[in-house]
Amino acid sequence: MSTLIIRLALSHEYDEVARVWMESWVSTGIEPASDFLLANMRARILHQAESGWSLFVADDGGRLAAILALRLSDGCLGQLFIAPDYQGRGLGKRLLAFAREQMPGEIWLRCVRENEKAWRWYEREGFVYEKEEVAEATGFMMKYYRWRRGG
């Protein structure tokens, strides 16, 4: 992982970005892998790119290790997903530090309530729980969190 760089995703990589997202999501045990899930994630990646999100990847010598979607206009961290082979190796902390460089004052995010490993990690990283709300697009109950520099 020493050659890993965080950079903007290229449009021709969006299919691979969606695959990394799906594999990471599936590793939570919340939903099984399927062609439908992958197609949905591909569509969401395209929609985000067209809607002004900044989509970053962690590139390990040509292999995508993680994805990070940021909406800089309002400080939203939309996705932080690590490929299963890279989980537990500090890459999440590195991506979060990068997100804090891009959005130094405040970051807000939503996390699926059933993804306890993720939301507990955000809490350990200084994010404060704000509310729960059902996401209309997915039907998942989402936990909302916010981080502000200086607490």
Disulfide bonds with the S-S distance in Angstrom:
none
